Amino acid sequence: MEPHNVTNPVTEFVLLGFNHSLKIQQFLFMIFFIVYLMTCLGNITILTTIITDYHVHRPMYFFLANLALTDITESSVNTPILLSGLLSQNKTVPFKECILHMFNFHFIGGAHIFLLAVMAGDRYVAIHKPLQYLTITNRKVCVGLVAGSWAGGFIHSATQIALLLPLPYCGPNTLDNFHCDVPQVLKVASIDTYMTELLMVSNGGLLLIIIFVLLHISYTVILVKIRRQVTKGKHKALSTCMAQIMAISITFIPGIFIYARPFKTFELDKVASIFFTVLVPVLNPTVYTLRNTEMKKAIRRLEGRKEGRKEEGRKNGLTFFFKEQSKIFSCIL
């Protein structure tokens, strides 16, 4: 669908990216490239471990596998654009491609946010109703919750795009960011967008704030429960919850900064975008999965199975990939 009622509609956008020297941009390219590799390797290892190891075929790990999937896809939607932009001064993006990118980004990001809420609810049930946990979180419920998370992301993203598409765009066509996003695109529309901004803030920013507050309430209740009733492994449980609270804060605060205010340009916008789109996906595997003793054992079992295949003469490129990645995470842990 093309914008209407304009004489010279915009056919492409120019991403300004980063205005640094070539050496600094090359340095940033190497840093973000390594981060992207770690994101993919870490989350693929987690996905493979959960799929292949029956010891972790339980609700919590089903949610973790889906979280890893959103981390891989979200990082793959944004980081390649960031990396290509660091190798050139200006990058042009066709109008339709820009719209598609925004849809995918908010679709996956929305699903990611809803999954974090589902995981907090899962931990709440596990601690407050341990005897009924497997009955409450049965297979049908888990699949429904994950499907609902993806559906919620789709509705959120479709709403954003539906608000953007009817607007006329006839210049300027420069976006002050490293990727196409709602605030920058909305600002270059050729009409007053005040009401549209309010709707966008309600759809994105307000949703982030509500889920962020609910998550903190949920984890606060969990922490109180652990302190009062858990005896064995209390310190580890508290440490895990605090790490997850920190990860949630790092995820939500940059998003709230970007989407829960009037869409005006601030110097920290790009920094917040990098945290939200590039760094969070590499943080989640460490916080949510690799601090988990059972997952660490499962990853080592995966490494052991790969070693066994090597001895039988059936080693292939995929085996080598997972073996080396398991060694990396074993060293980290």
FENCORCOR-V812260 format. One record per residue. RES is the residue in three letters. SS is DSSP state (A for helix, B for strand, O for the rest). PSI is psi as a letter, one per 20 degrees, with the letter a starting at -180 (none if undefined). Layout:
BEGIN
res = <RES | RES>
ss = <SS | SS>
psi = <PSI | PSI>
END
This chain:
BEGIN
res = <MET | GLU | PRO | HIS | ASN | VAL | THR | ASN | PRO | VAL | THR | GLU | PHE | VAL | LEU | LEU | GLY | PHE | ASN | HIS | SER | LEU | LYS | ILE | GLN | GLN | PHE | LEU | PHE | MET | ILE | PHE | PHE | ILE | VAL | TYR | LEU | MET | THR | CYS | LEU | GLY | ASN | ILE | THR | ILE | LEU | THR | THR | ILE | ILE | THR | ASP | TYR | HIS | VAL | HIS | ARG | PRO | MET | TYR | PHE | PHE | LEU | ALA | ASN | LEU | ALA | LEU | THR | ASP | ILE | THR | GLU | SER | SER | VAL | ASN | THR | PRO | ILE | LEU | LEU | SER | GLY | LEU | LEU | SER | GLN | ASN | LYS | THR | VAL | PRO | PHE | LYS | GLU | CYS | ILE | LEU | HIS | MET | PHE | ASN | PHE | HIS | PHE | ILE | GLY | GLY | ALA | HIS | ILE | PHE | LEU | LEU | ALA | VAL | MET | ALA | GLY | ASP | ARG | TYR | VAL | ALA | ILE | HIS | LYS | PRO | LEU | GLN | TYR | LEU | THR | ILE | THR | ASN | ARG | LYS | VAL | CYS | VAL | GLY | LEU | VAL | ALA | GLY | SER | TRP | ALA | GLY | GLY | PHE | ILE | HIS | SER | ALA | THR | GLN | ILE | ALA | LEU | LEU | LEU | PRO | LEU | PRO | TYR | CYS | GLY | PRO | ASN | THR | LEU | ASP | ASN | PHE | HIS | CYS | ASP | VAL | PRO | GLN | VAL | LEU | LYS | VAL | ALA | SER | ILE | ASP | THR | TYR | MET | THR | GLU | LEU | LEU | MET | VAL | SER | ASN | GLY | GLY | LEU | LEU | LEU | ILE | ILE | ILE | PHE | VAL | LEU | LEU | HIS | ILE | SER | TYR | THR | VAL | ILE | LEU | VAL | LYS | ILE | ARG | ARG | GLN | VAL | THR | LYS | GLY | LYS | HIS | LYS | ALA | LEU | SER | THR | CYS | MET | ALA | GLN | ILE | MET | ALA | ILE | SER | ILE | THR | PHE | ILE | PRO | GLY | ILE | PHE | ILE | TYR | ALA | ARG | PRO | PHE | LYS | THR | PHE | GLU | LEU | ASP | LYS | VAL | ALA | SER | ILE | PHE | PHE | THR | VAL | LEU | VAL | PRO | VAL | LEU | ASN | PRO | THR | VAL | TYR | THR | LEU | ARG | ASN | THR | GLU | MET | LYS | LYS | ALA | ILE | ARG | ARG | LEU | GLU | GLY | ARG | LYS | GLU | GLY | ARG | LYS | GLU | GLU | GLY | ARG | LYS | ASN | GLY | LEU | THR | PHE | PHE | PHE | LYS | GLU | GLN | SER | LYS | ILE | PHE | SER | CYS | ILE | LEU>
ss = <O | O | O | O | O | O | O | O | O | O | O | B | B | B | B | O | O | O | O | O | O | A | A | A | A | A | A | A | A | A | A | A | A | A | A | A | A | A | A | A | A | A | A | A | A | A | A | A | A | A | A | A | O | A | A | A | O | O | A | A | A | A | A | A | A | A | A | A | A | A | A | A | A | A | A | A | A | A | A | A | A | A | A | A | A | A | O | O | O | O | B | B | B | B | A | A | A | A | A | A | A | A | A | A | A | A | A | A | A | A | A | A | A | A | A | A | A | A | A | A | A | A | A | A | A | A | A | A | O | O | O | O | A | A | A | A | O | O | A | A | A | A | A | A | A | A | A | A | A | A | A | A | A | A | A | A | A | A | A | A | A | A | A | A | A | O | O | O | O | O | O | O | O | B | B | O | O | O | O | O | O | A | A | A | A | A | A | O | O | O | O | O | O | A | A | A | A | A | A | A | A | A | A | A | A | A | A | A | A | A | A | A | A | A | A | A | A | A | A | A | A | A | A | A | A | A | A | A | A | O | O | O | O | A | A | A | A | A | A | A | A | A | A | A | A | A | A | A | A | A | A | A | A | A | A | A | A | A | A | O | O | O | O | O | O | O | O | O | A | A | A | A | A | A | A | A | A | A | A | A | A | A | A | A | A | A | A | A | A | O | O | O | A | A | A | A | A | A | A | A | A | A | A | A | A | A | A | A | A | A | A | O | O | O | O | O | A | A | A | A | A | A | A | A | A | A | A | A | A | A | A | A | O>
psi = <p | q | q | r | k | q | h | m | q | p | i | q | q | p | p | h | c | p | m | r | r | h | g | g | h | h | g | h | g | g | g | h | g | g | g | g | g | h | g | g | g | g | h | h | g | g | g | g | g | h | h | i | o | i | h | k | m | r | g | g | h | g | h | h | g | h | g | h | g | h | g | g | g | g | h | h | h | g | g | h | g | g | g | h | h | i | i | q | g | q | p | q | p | q | g | h | h | g | g | g | g | g | g | g | g | h | g | g | h | g | h | g | g | h | h | h | g | g | h | g | h | g | h | g | g | h | h | h | m | h | h | j | g | h | g | g | l | r | g | g | g | g | g | g | g | g | h | h | g | h | g | g | h | g | g | g | g | h | g | g | h | h | h | g | g | i | q | p | o | k | q | r | k | p | p | m | r | i | r | p | r | g | g | g | g | h | h | j | q | j | r | p | k | g | h | h | g | g | h | g | h | h | h | f | g | h | g | g | g | g | h | g | g | h | g | h | g | g | h | g | g | g | g | g | g | g | h | h | h | p | g | p | k | g | g | g | g | g | g | g | g | h | h | h | g | g | g | g | g | h | g | h | g | h | g | g | h | g | i | k | r | q | m | q | p | q | h | j | g | h | g | h | h | g | g | h | h | g | h | g | h | i | h | g | h | g | g | h | g | i | i | p | g | h | h | g | h | h | h | h | h | g | g | h | h | h | h | g | h | g | h | i | j | k | p | a | h | h | g | g | g | h | g | h | h | h | h | g | h | h | g | g | none>
END
